Amino acid sequence: MGTLKSLTIIVLIIVGFITITTPNTASQTANVLRMGLNGEQASLNPFIARGEASLSILCLIYEPLVTIGMDGRILPWLAEYEAIERDRLRFRLSDKALWHDGSEVTSDDVIFTLSTITSPKYASRLDVYGLSNLIKSVNVLDKRTFEIVTPKAYRALSVLSKVPIVQRRSFENVDPLSPNLPRLVGSGPFRLIRSESHIVELAPFESYRHPLSKNFILRLRSYPATGALIDGLIRGDIDLVAGYPFSPVDLQRLTDGRTVPVSIAGDRLLVIFFNVKGELTGNRALRMAIYQLMDTRRLLDVLDGPAELIGLDLLSSKFNWLVRERSVVIERNVTVATSLLRDAGYTRTPDGRWVDGHNKELMIRVGVQSDSAWAVKVGRYFSSTLKDLGIRVTEINLNASKLGEYYAQGGYDVVILEVGYGDDLREVYADLLTPTGRSNWSRYNDPLLPSLIYQLDSEIDPSYRARLISTIGNVLSRDLPLIPVVASIRLTAYRSGVVDEIGQWHPLSPFSILRVMAHNERLLLIERVTTTLTTKVLVTSYETHTRVVERYLEIAPEWVYVTVAAISGLMVLGILIMIALGIRHYRRTTGISRVIRPLSRKNTTRTVSPHHLNAHL
């Protein structure tokens, strides 16, 4: 009897242990990654969506034909491509490309997307990238193969990397300008499962051509401003925030020990433009002297914010794959600057001023973009640097629009301005260095550059493009129409207790899945995020319960064992009673019960009768 009791207690303890260590529903439903997005979610129509929050969501649902990698190269995405002729590109859709309803992605879907965007009826609203001027014709070869005729192959591919392909069947009876769609059927790694005013939930597409974790929900929440986004992260409402140019104040709030910031390349440049048509800064020797007075390493301390130094080749971390070495940044050399000022025709007076041959004092007029915190700080540093060497500076701060008006009238010799740049290096050069460029504040016009930039529009061979860009860099070094100072860095952050492994993936970050990244890198990142989260939830659940049980067995007194065993035993007994009642009910409703019942009653009387027991003793 004692052995039976001990065995019972052991069994009940095992039952209790299993009960404790079994993952509950809460831990299984905890596999949700909560991401924060900056800005309101205006529309989820891929044709008209423009806000960063909407685009961040849609790039996970819909996909382009190709993508621009982190190194600036055009890579296949929905389709492989090759140049058949200089003006003809052939695309082959992936055989595994499927829509979320299970149907195949076909050439008809691509033709419908492109024809809708470029149609006269909608082009004014939808063709924001100028696709109408790049695609001359599209020829369908078969269900999954088509050709695009374009005079500018690289430029066309670059634009196509921004165009999400939609399912024809989903849009045939829908106005492409409608802000609300009855359903979203994409081909991307995630499908929509819930959409509200500021919260969207996505689940992995089960038939996606690259396997993803199934036990995973991506919840994206939009915030009206960066401050609210950071508040949500600190409070724990969200686990991650996408990459934004956080201010130093924001950064200070993110260094509380509960969050981990990760940096990625940004999309802003701070540039010092020389007026190469001006009376003073039209002198190249003077421009070179000013260049040698700058110290961009010191500027990083002045800016006190997320930025990286860049050189005359305009290659930030986004584009440094084109050269073997990092960009050469400006290092201050007063001796060289003094020699260059003399070469420019200036002499220094005993009181330290610089004057020309007519005894006219050298005075530089500096315009600073007042609505850019970067430009204001750099403007102050720039002016003080020149004044230290005896160059007189007149500084005027105006917002970008008024600065442009005054500059057009020849009001400045130097302009310090913040400009944007995208994934296409050709756009950077075209905007800053060509007569028709939107940001050609230097009024620079070299006859060689337009030809080189035009070739960048057409050439898709990486090695040849590298040579073209190197040539452009040499022209900039020779003429020095501008000084690119720093490039912005977009910062991401996640709560340290969520997925610690992600922080080690630099320069990737968990938020890179919100952007169209390089083919393998993007897929690898999605796979690592989803796999890590799934594994971490299960492993953490198991490890936590194991530690609890081990600690419990270590410190619990003996009566606790008995209590747990008793409770577990009662649970088992309750189950056995329910089974017994079920069997009894079954016996009563069948003929077998009438046979079994008398036998059972007879055996019971014989076994427990005290008269028989006393007689035997």
Secondary structure, DSSP 8 states (H G I E B T S, - for coil): -HHHHHHHHHHHHHHHHHHHHS--HHHHTT-EEEEEEES------TTT--SHHHHHHHHHHSB-SEEE-TTS-EEESSEEEEEEETTEEEEEE-TT-B-TTS-B--HHHHHHHHHHHHSTTTHHHH-TT-GGGT--EEEE-SSSEEEEE-S-HHHHHHHHTT--B--HHHHTTS-TT-S--S-----SSEEEEEE-SSEEEEEE-TT-SS---SS-EEEEEEESSHHHHHHHHHHTS-SEEEEE---HHHHHHT-SSSEEEEEEEEEEEEEEEE-TTSTTTT-HHHHHHHHHH--HHHHHHHHTSSEEE--TT---TTTGGGSSS--------HHHHHHHHHHTT-EE-TTS-EE-TTS-B-EEEEEEETT-HHHHHHHHHHHHHHHHTT-EEEEEEE-HHHHHHHHHTT--SEEEEEEE--S-HHHHHHHHHSTT-TT-TT----TTHHHHHHHHHH---HHHHHHHHHHHHHHHHHH--EEEEEEEEEEEEEETTT-GGGGGSTT--GGGGGS---HHHHHHHHHHHHHHHHHHHHHHHHHHHHHHHHHHHHH--HHHHHHHHHHHHHHHHHHHHHHHHHHHHHHHTSTHHHHHHHHHHHHHHHHH-HHHHHHH-
